[in-house]
Amino acid sequence: MAQMKLSRLGQNLKDARRRLYPADNMADFALRIGVSRATLQKMEQGDLSVSLGKYYQAGKLLGLEQGFEQLLLAPRSLFDD
């Protein structure tokens, strides 16, 4: 199940990279976010071995970092103090 969710994250990254940086190949975009081409390839596959910080760097470059603060945010109810 976890791998399925990260696969979607990887595909979202790939789609955003292609849409917002259409002239970049994988090596060019990897350089922009400070990772190797191999690491970017792992990220776009949703590989669990890549740190969340690397995904954040990519999201920041793409202008999509605002969603990261919502990760692992527990829902609040009317009864919470």
ChimeraX attribute file (.defattr): number of C-alpha atoms within 10 A of each C-alpha:
attribute: neighborCount
match mode: 1-to-1
recipient: residues
	/A:1	6
	/A:2	8
	/A:3	12
	/A:4	10
	/A:5	10
	/A:6	17
	/A:7	18
	/A:8	14
	/A:9	18
	/A:10	21
	/A:11	15
	/A:12	14
	/A:13	22
	/A:14	17
	/A:15	14
	/A:16	17
	/A:17	21
	/A:18	15
	/A:19	11
	/A:20	12
	/A:21	13
	/A:22	11
	/A:23	11
	/A:24	13
	/A:25	12
	/A:26	18
	/A:27	14
	/A:28	14
	/A:29	21
	/A:30	18
	/A:31	12
	/A:32	14
	/A:33	18
	/A:34	14
	/A:35	15
	/A:36	16
	/A:37	16
	/A:38	12
	/A:39	17
	/A:40	26
	/A:41	16
	/A:42	15
	/A:43	25
	/A:44	21
	/A:45	18
	/A:46	23
	/A:47	17
	/A:48	13
	/A:49	9
	/A:50	13
	/A:51	10
	/A:52	12
	/A:53	9
	/A:54	16
	/A:55	20
	/A:56	17
	/A:57	17
	/A:58	24
	/A:59	19
	/A:60	14
	/A:61	14
	/A:62	16
	/A:63	11
	/A:64	14
	/A:65	14
	/A:66	10
	/A:67	9
	/A:68	14
	/A:69	8
	/A:70	8
	/A:71	7
	/A:72	7
	/A:73	8
	/A:74	7
	/A:75	6
	/A:76	8
	/A:77	7
	/A:78	5
	/A:79	5
	/A:80	6
	/A:81	5
